[in-house]
Amino acid sequence: MDPLPQLSLFALPIDRLRVGDILLTRADTASSMSIRMVSGAPELSGLDRWVIEEFSHAAIYAAEGIFVEAVTSGVSRLAIRQTAVRDRDNVRILRLKPQVPDGEAFAARAGALAPEFLYRRYAEFKQFLATLRDDLRDSTRLRLFCSQLVGAAYAEAGLPLFDDVLPEKLTPGRLTRSPLLEDVTDRCLQPVLTDKPPAFYLDGKHGPEREHHAEVKAFQAVLKGKEVVRALKRLGIRERPATLLALQRILLDTRDERLDEAIRKGLHEHGFREVEPPKMAAQAAALLDDARTDVARLSSEVASMSNDVLLYWLRDATNTLLQLDADLPERWEQVKGYQVLTERTGLRTFRLLHVLWERRARLIEEGRAITHGEQALLMAEVRRRGLDRQPPP
């Protein structure tokens, strides 16, 4: 069998990251370059001349294996499993300097606050440009762009990253000049050589849409649905809620049957149904089949893998398990919560969400079991070669 082509990449091992770390990225795309050019304006860069900033996107590390980021679909989770970096210069990882008083506590608080922004709307490019004209009127917690989210998380934690720059005026490039942050990229990035292309790249176009991005996009579409808007107007509510969770809060408070049916119908239109649509069921089955195929391939090839490839596969499996282990308790908590709401209210929206999250939790459990087997297989080979006794690079 011909050897597979080797890819030289960079990974983000979870054990090298800390809650509150800030990830900056750029890509070879028109939108990335546009943001870098606009954010290089003197009003935003803090410099006395117009520059092209280094970075166009920012995210904050919130939990093991999970960043939170504002993207065009809304504020979403970014899981770093199956994710790599092509070019080290395209990313930067910033961390509070050791001399910042109570820095670890502030970073932990900012990371813990970041998920509270989840599912909110993204500030479109015209809102981003509005920062140049001092007329960004949206509340920080209703509509955000990426660096605004990072700045807001730290500001709400009690430690603004700049004394004279509000979160809504903060750009990705300017974060590199915060007096409170230091560059820890070399400590966090791990060079790898692998024959396994990742599903996603932090610094460029990638293949499939991330699951959480698609979920946020669908939930934002439900909020804009005509029937939902009409039902809210009947209740005297004219401002659209920021998230589907806020809309559910209104439903719980009012027990309004028309709003209940409008939300449920909107979820149905975007593929979220009590009985899983065949296409979504096929996609879920394909994901599990791909994972099983990986394990089957490993069983026959693990002994002939180079050390670099072996360690890369192990790192990816470990990152995946850490993320799934963090995600599962939250999913089951949602399942129990929606079950209680369904029993108390009889509302069909809560019954639908109960079914959805239970199905999602069971899928995650299946994936976790497969990945656990993959990790065990890889770890056995690592131990056989004595690689577990070597110091990390």
N, C-alpha and C positions, 0 to 999 in steps of 0.2 A: 504494500500500500504506500503510495506517495505521501511524504510528509505534508501536512497542511501548512499554508503560508503563515509566518510568524508576524504578529503585530506588536509594535513597540508603543505602549500606552502608559498612562498614569492612572492609578486607582486612589480612592480615598478610604483607607482602612478606618473603620468606625472607632477603633481604640485610640486613634490619633486625634480625634475631634473632641471638642468640648462644647457643651450647651452654651449658646450665646455667640459662638463663632460666626463670622460673616463671610459668605462666599461671594466673590465677584467673578463674573465671566464675560467673555465676548465671543462673537462668532463671525464667520466670514459671510455675513448676510447684509442686505441693504438696510433692514430695520435696525440691526445692531450698529452699523456705521452711522445711521441717521441720529440715533440716540447719543452716540459718542460725540457727534458734531454739535448737536444742540446743547448738550450738557457741558460743552467746553466754553459756552458763552461766559464772559466775565461775571455776569450777575449770578450765575450758578456755580462756576468753578471756584470763585473766590480769588482768582488770579487777575492781574491787570491787563491781560490780553486774551484774545480768543485762541483756544487750543482744541485739539481733538483728544478727548479723554481716552484713557486706556480701556475702560470697561463700560458695558452697556446694561448689565443685569446684576442684581444683588439678591441674596437670600440669607436667612438666619437659621442656624442650627437649633432645633427645638427639642429633639429627643433622639434616642439611639437610632441612628440610621435615617433620620428624618430632618430635612430642612423645610421651612415654610417660605413660599415665594408668591409674589403677585405677578401673574402672567395674563395673557389676553382673555383667557377663560374665566379668570377670577383668582382669588387668593386660594392657593392649593398646597397640598403636601408635595414634597419632592423626595422620594425615596432614592437613596444612592446605590441600592442594589442594582446589578446589571448595568452600571453606569461607569464611564471612564472619561478620561481627558486625552485628546490627541496631542496637544501642544502645551507644555508647562506654562508658557508665557501667556496663554489665554485664560488663566485662572489666577486668582489671588485669594488667600485665606487670611483674614484679619482677626485679631483677638485683643481683648483689653490688656494693656500693659501690666506687668506684675506690680508696678508701683502705684497703680490706681487704688485708692483706699476702698476696701471691701469689694474689689473688682470681681472676684469669683461669685459673690452673692448677687451683684448687679447683673452679671452675665446670665446666671441661672434664672433670675427673675425675668429678664428680657426674653430668654428662650421659652420660658413657661407661658409668658403672655402672648407670644406670637400665634399659637393656635387659636386664640380668641378672635383673630381676624379672618379665620378660614371661611370660605364661601362668599366673602364680600366681593363686590364688583371691582374690576380693574379700571384704573384711570386710563382712558384711551390716549392716543398720542396728542390729540388736541388739548386734553387736560394737562398733559406733560408740558406742552408748549406754553400753556397758560401760566406756568410758574415764572416765565420771563416777564409777564405783565401784571403780576401780583393780583390775579383775579381767580385763583383756584378756590372756589367757594364750597366745594363738597367737604363734608365733615371727614376728618381723618379716618374715622371708623366706618365710613360708608363706601368710599371709593378710593383706591390706593394704587400707586405704581410701586415698583419693586423696592427702590431705595427709601421711599417714604415709609413703607412697611417696616423696614429695618430700623429707621430712625424713630418711628413711633413706638416700637416695642421697647427700645432703650429709654426713650423719654418717659413712657408710662412706668417703666421700672424705676424711675427716679434718677437716671443718669443720661442726660442729653449728650450726644456725641460731639456737639458743638455748642458753645455758649451763645453764638449769634446767628445760628441757622436753624429754622424750624424744620420739622420732618418733611413738610410738603414742599420745601425748597431744596431738599437734599437729593443729590444725584449719585449714581454708582461711582463715578470717578472721584467725586469729592470725598467719599468715604476714605479713600487712601490717604487723605491729608488730615484726618481727625487726630488731634494731639493725644487722644486716649488709646489709640489702636496701634498695634504692631503687626508686621508681616510675619506669619508663621507658615507660609506656604511650603517651604522646604521640609519643615517638620511633619507636615500632614500628607503630602503627596508621596505615593509609593510607585517608583518605576516598575513596570511589569512587561514581560515578554510572553505573549499568549497566542494560541491558535483559535481562541474563542472570541469572536467579535461581540462586544457588549450590545445590548438592545438600545442603549441611549448614550449620547455624548453630551457633556456639559458645554462644549465649545463648538457646536455645529448642529447642522440638521441631523435628525435621527429618524428612525422608522416609525414604529407605532406611536399613537398618542398615549401618553401616560394615563392610566385608569382614573386617577383622581382628578386630572385636568378635565377629562371627558365628563366626569360626574359633576364637577363644579359648573361646567358650561351648561349641562342639562338643567341643573337646579336654578341657574340664573334665568334660563329660558322659561321655566315654569313661572317664575315671579313676574315675567313680562306678559304672560298669557292673557288674552282679552277677557276671558271669563273670570280669572283671578282678579284682574283690575276692576271689573264691574262689581264683583262680589265685595271687594274692599270698599268701593265707593258707596255701595248700599249701606255699609256699616259706618260711613262717615270718615273713612281712612283714605286720604288722597295721595299720601307719599308712599311710594313702594318700599316695603321692608328690604333691608340690606341682604338678608339671607333667607333660605328656606326655613331655617330654625326659627327666625323671628316671625315668619309667616305662620308657622305651627303654633307659636305662642299666642298669636291673635286667634287662631282657630280654637285653641284650648280655652281661652278666656271667653269667647263668644258662643262656642258650640253651634256656629251657624252652618246649617245644612248646605246652603248654596256654596259657601266658601269651601266646605268639605268636599263637595262633588267637583268643584273647579280645580282644586289642588290635585285630587286623585286623577281627574281626566288629564291634567297637564303632565303628570308623571307617566301615565299610560302612553301619551303621545311621544314621549322620549324614551320608550322602551322599558320603563320600570313598571312591571306588572306582577300581579299575584301569581300567575302562571308564566314562567319564564318564556319569552319569545324564542322560537327555534334558533334564530341567528345568534342570540346572546348565549343560549345554552351550548351551541356549537363552538363559539369562541372560548367559553370557559373550559369545555372539554379539550379543545386544542391546546390551551395553555398547560393543562395537566399532562396531556400526551407528550408535549414538548419536553416537559420536566422529566417524565419517565424515560424518554428517548435519551436525554442527556445522561441519566444514571446508567442506562444500558450501555451506552457508548463508553462511559467511564470504566465500567466493569471489565471491558475488553482491552482498553487502551491505557489505563492508569499506570501500569507498570512500565510502559515505554515513554511516558511523558517526561519532558525535561523538568528540572526542579522549578524553574520559573513558571512554566505552564501549570504544573501541579499546585504550586502555592497560589497562583492567581485563581484557579478554580476553587480552591479551599477558601480563599478570602471572600469570593463572591457568595459561596454557600453560607459562610458564617454571617456576612452582612445581611443576606436574605433572612436567615433564621432570627437574627436579632430584631430586624424590622417586623417580621411576622409575630414574634413573641410580644413585641410592644403593641402591635395592632389588635391582636386577638382579644385581650381583655376589654378593650374599648368597644369592639364590635359586640361582644356578648352583653356588655352593659347596655348598649343601645337596644339589643333584642329584648332584654328584660324590661327596660323602660317602656318600649312601645307596646309590649304585652300588657303592662299595667295600665297604660293610657287607653288601650283598646277596651279592656275590661271595665274601666271606669266611665268611659264616654260613649262607647259604641260607634265612634266616628270611623268612617271607612278609610280615611287617609292614614290613620295610625295603624289600622289593621294591615294596610298595604305595606307600610314601612316596616312593620314587625316581620312580615314575610320576607321582604327584601333583605333586611340585615341578617336574618337567620340564615338565608340562603348564602349570603356573602360570607358569613362566619364559617359555615361548614366548608365552603370552597377553600377558604384560607387554611382551615385545619388540614384538608387533604394536601394542599400544597406544602404545608409545613412538614407533614409526614414524609413526603417524597424528598424534600430538601434535607431532612434529617438523615435519611438513608444515604444521600449523596455525600453529606459532610462526613458521616462515619466511614464511608469507603475511602474518601480522600485522606482523612486523618490517619487511617490505618497505614496507608502507603507513606505518608509523611513520617510516621513513627518508624516504619520499617527502614527508611533511609537515614534515620537519625536527624532529620531536619528540625524536629521539635526541640532538639537540644542545642541548636545553633542560635546565637544572638540575632535579633532582628536587624535588617540592614538599615 
